[in-house]
Amino acid sequence: MKDMSDNFFKLKALKLKGFLSRKGLAQFIKFNIVGLMNTIIDFIVFSLLLLLGIGSVGAQIISYIAGSINSYVMNRNITFASILHKKETKKIEWRQFIRFGVLNLTVLAISLLCLYLLITKLGLHPIIAKIIVTGMTVTIGFYVSRKWVFRENDHLREM
């Protein structure tokens, strides 16, 4: 039993080391710069839609989609470009696009639930609730994007 737990902690340490590597840090910085741009797009669209009288749930869905489109394009071409441009094929692109969609639909559902709870149950202003929810979803998004959506070994499957 001790060997299993030792191996588990060694594996976790290796994964953490990879995340803290130069490459991992560079990706995290790029992801956050892209994320800042996505967030700006998201907040601008969200705020404009609120001003136009669209409710916070509808505004969240539309603004989230706008930010997600920017996120996919920029993360694919900037943040994870070194991984993706190694002998990629259309099949890999579609796999990644589908995983990206699944991630973003999941994060959207989480954000909608959290927005609803923060606004209706805690009485927070929609913009304050949006700030809190954005902090949560950025963390989830980076981790899952790096480990699942734009994972490094996809190009090996096609060889």
C-alpha positions as CSV (number, residue, x, y, z in Angstrom):
1,M,0.0,0.0,0.0
2,K,2.9,2.4,0.8
3,D,4.4,1.8,-2.6
4,M,1.1,2.8,-4.3
5,S,0.9,6.0,-2.3
6,D,4.6,6.8,-2.9
7,N,4.0,6.3,-6.7
8,F,0.9,8.5,-6.5
9,F,2.8,11.3,-4.9
10,K,5.8,11.0,-7.3
11,L,3.4,11.2,-10.2
12,K,1.7,14.3,-8.8
13,A,5.1,15.8,-8.2
14,L,6.1,15.2,-11.8
15,K,2.9,16.7,-13.1
16,L,3.4,19.8,-10.9
17,K,7.0,20.0,-12.1
18,G,5.8,20.0,-15.7
19,F,3.3,22.7,-14.9
20,L,6.0,24.8,-13.2
21,S,8.5,24.3,-16.0
22,R,9.5,27.1,-18.2
23,K,7.1,25.9,-20.9
24,G,4.3,25.4,-18.5
25,L,4.8,28.9,-17.0
26,A,5.0,30.4,-20.5
27,Q,1.7,28.7,-21.5
28,F,0.1,29.9,-18.3
29,I,1.1,33.5,-18.9
30,K,-0.1,33.3,-22.6
31,F,-3.3,31.7,-21.4
32,N,-4.0,34.5,-19.0
33,I,-3.2,37.2,-21.6
34,V,-5.6,35.5,-24.0
35,G,-8.0,35.0,-21.1
36,L,-7.8,38.7,-20.3
37,M,-8.8,39.5,-23.9
38,N,-11.6,37.0,-23.7
39,T,-12.8,38.5,-20.4
40,I,-12.8,42.0,-21.8
41,I,-14.9,40.8,-24.8
42,D,-17.1,38.8,-22.5
43,F,-17.6,41.8,-20.1
44,I,-18.2,44.3,-22.8
45,V,-20.8,42.1,-24.5
46,F,-22.4,41.2,-21.2
47,S,-22.7,44.8,-20.1
48,L,-24.0,46.0,-23.4
49,L,-26.7,43.3,-23.4
50,L,-27.7,44.2,-19.9
51,L,-28.1,47.8,-21.0
52,L,-30.2,46.6,-23.9
53,G,-32.6,44.9,-21.4
54,I,-31.5,41.3,-21.9
55,G,-31.5,39.4,-18.6
56,S,-28.3,38.2,-17.0
57,V,-28.7,34.6,-18.1
58,G,-29.2,35.5,-21.8
59,A,-26.4,38.0,-21.6
60,Q,-24.1,35.5,-20.0
61,I,-24.8,32.9,-22.7
62,I,-24.2,35.3,-25.6
63,S,-21.2,37.0,-24.0
64,Y,-19.6,33.7,-23.0
65,I,-19.9,32.5,-26.6
66,A,-18.3,35.6,-27.9
67,G,-15.3,35.2,-25.5
68,S,-15.1,31.5,-26.3
69,I,-14.7,32.0,-30.0
70,N,-11.8,34.4,-29.3
71,S,-10.4,31.9,-26.8
72,Y,-10.3,29.0,-29.2
73,V,-8.7,30.9,-32.0
74,M,-6.1,32.6,-29.8
75,N,-5.2,29.6,-27.6
76,R,-4.9,27.4,-30.6
77,N,-2.7,29.8,-32.5
78,I,-0.7,31.4,-29.6
79,T,-0.9,29.6,-26.2
80,F,-0.6,26.0,-27.3
81,A,0.8,26.6,-30.8
82,S,4.0,24.6,-30.2
83,I,2.0,21.5,-29.3
84,L,-0.5,21.8,-32.1
85,H,1.6,22.6,-35.1
86,K,3.5,19.3,-35.1
87,K,2.2,17.2,-38.0
88,E,-1.4,18.0,-37.2
89,T,-4.3,16.7,-39.3
90,K,-7.9,17.7,-39.7
91,K,-8.9,14.8,-37.4
92,I,-6.8,16.3,-34.5
93,E,-8.3,19.7,-35.1
94,W,-11.9,18.3,-34.9
95,R,-11.0,16.3,-31.8
96,Q,-9.6,19.4,-30.1
97,F,-12.5,21.5,-31.3
98,I,-15.0,19.1,-29.9
99,R,-13.1,18.9,-26.5
100,F,-13.0,22.7,-26.5
101,G,-16.7,22.8,-27.0
102,V,-17.4,20.3,-24.3
103,L,-15.2,22.2,-21.9
104,N,-16.8,25.5,-22.7
105,L,-20.3,24.1,-22.4
106,T,-19.5,22.6,-19.0
107,V,-17.9,25.9,-17.8
108,L,-20.8,27.8,-19.2
109,A,-23.2,25.6,-17.2
110,I,-21.1,26.1,-14.1
111,S,-21.0,29.9,-14.6
112,L,-24.7,30.1,-15.2
113,L,-25.5,28.1,-12.0
114,C,-23.0,30.2,-10.0
115,L,-24.3,33.5,-11.4
116,Y,-27.9,32.4,-10.6
117,L,-27.0,31.5,-7.0
118,L,-24.9,34.7,-6.4
119,I,-27.5,37.0,-7.9
120,T,-30.7,35.4,-6.7
121,K,-29.7,33.8,-3.4
122,L,-26.9,36.1,-2.2
123,G,-28.3,39.3,-3.8
124,L,-25.1,40.3,-5.5
125,H,-25.1,42.8,-8.3
126,P,-24.7,41.0,-11.7
127,I,-21.3,42.6,-12.4
128,I,-19.9,41.6,-9.0
129,A,-21.3,38.1,-9.4
130,K,-19.7,38.0,-12.9
131,I,-16.3,38.9,-11.5
132,I,-16.4,36.1,-8.9
133,V,-17.6,33.6,-11.5
134,T,-14.9,34.6,-13.9
135,G,-12.2,33.9,-11.4
136,M,-13.5,30.4,-10.9
137,T,-13.9,29.6,-14.6
138,V,-10.5,30.9,-15.6
139,T,-8.8,28.4,-13.3
140,I,-10.9,25.5,-14.5
141,G,-10.4,26.5,-18.1
142,F,-6.6,26.6,-18.0
143,Y,-6.2,23.3,-16.3
144,V,-8.6,21.5,-18.5
145,S,-7.4,23.2,-21.7
146,R,-3.8,22.2,-20.9
147,K,-4.5,18.7,-19.8
148,W,-7.3,17.7,-22.1
149,V,-8.3,20.0,-24.9
150,F,-4.8,20.9,-26.3
151,R,-2.9,18.0,-24.8
152,E,0.6,17.3,-26.2
153,N,0.3,13.7,-27.2
154,D,-2.6,14.1,-29.7
155,H,-0.2,14.3,-32.6
156,L,1.4,11.0,-31.6
157,R,-1.9,9.1,-32.1
158,E,-2.0,9.9,-35.8
159,M,1.5,8.6,-36.6
